[in-house]
C-alpha cells in the first residue's frame, strides 16, 4: 500500500500579521520550497526574528522570489549562510535589482555593527551583521533567472511560472502546480491604473490564492500626483526656493523623474535642472534602461537615457548642496533615516523658500513621519534643525493595489479561486480585506497568522 502522496502544506514563516519578512514554506511530498525569503524590518521585536534562523534551511531545494524588495529577498544571504545550497528562481530584472538591494543591505548592517561596537551598545559582543558583502556574493551565485511565462520544474509533479504583477520592475505573481492542484501567490500586487509600470496580468485559475493585503483597509487618494506636484513646484519656483525630494531608490525615484519631466514637457512647470543624488537610485535607473520595454510608457526610454543629472560621488554631491541657485534634488533615503538627503536638508530646511516633497509612505519614528506631522524641528548630525521649509506629502503614489483595486483585479479573472488566504498585511488591513472579499465573492477567505500551517489534500 502506498503512503499518502500528493499532499501540499504551506507554512507562513513571515509576512503574516505583518508586512515584512515574507516567507512561505511549501512542502510537497517531502520536497521543501520557499516562496520569498524576506527580512523582518521595523519594530525591534520583528527585527529580532531575523536572528532566530530557519529550521529547514539545509533541506530547502528552491526559493521562488517574487520581487527584489528587501522584505521579500533580504533574508537570502542569511539563508545561504545557514546552509541553503539550492536554487533561487526569479526574473532577470529581479536578479539585477536584488544584487543592488542586497549589497546595500549588507553594507548598512556592517556599518551598524561597526557603530554598535564603537559605542558598545550591542548585547552581542562583538556586535555582528546578519550577513556581510561576502555572503551576498555567495548567494548571488545561486540565482537562476526565468522570463515571465517560462515554466520551471523544480521537482516531480511540480511546476511554476512567473506572471507580471505590476508592482515593481521584474516583479511577478507565481502560478504553482503541485500534482493536480494550483496555488497562486499574488506577491505584492501593483496598481490597476499605474503611472510607469505595466498593469498586473490576470490571475490564472487556481484552487488557492495567497493574496497580499497591505492596503486591505485603504483606498488611495484620487488626487492626481501631476496636479499636486505642479502646484507645489510652481509655488517654490515663484519664491526661488530649492526643491528637495527624499525618495526610495527602486521605482519611486524613476516615477518622480517621469512626473517632473512630463510636467516640464507639457509646460506646466518651468524647465529646470533635476539632480538624482543617490548612487543606489542611479544603479536602479541603469537596470531600467536595459529593460525599459517592461515599462508602460514607450517615452520612458528617452526619459531614462538623459534629461537629468546623476550625481555619483560624494564630492559632486557636496558641490550640489552648496549651489545657491534653485534646483530639484532627488536623494535617498525615502523616509530621511539617512543618506545624502540629510546634507541637502542641513543646508536648506530652515529656509522658508525651500520645498520638501515626500513622495512615499513615512513610517512612524522616522524623520519623514515627523515632517508630515508638522514637526517644528528635526534632529540629525547631532543637532536640531528648525523646520521652516514648506512640507508637501504627495498623495496617491503607491506600488501596492488598494482594496478596490484588489477587488477589480479578482473580477478580471476568468475564474475565481476556490479559496483565498490573505498574507502580507497588518492584522486590521488583512481583516478588512477578508470581510470585503467574502461579501463581494462569497468564497472562503482566511487571514494567515505567523507560523500558521495549511494542509491541502488532493
Ligand atoms: Zn514589494
Boltz pocket constraint, residues with backbone or C-beta under 6 A from the ligand:
constraints:
  - pocket:
      binder: B
      contacts: [[A, 67], [A, 69], [A, 72], [A, 167], [A, 188]]
      max_distance: 6.0
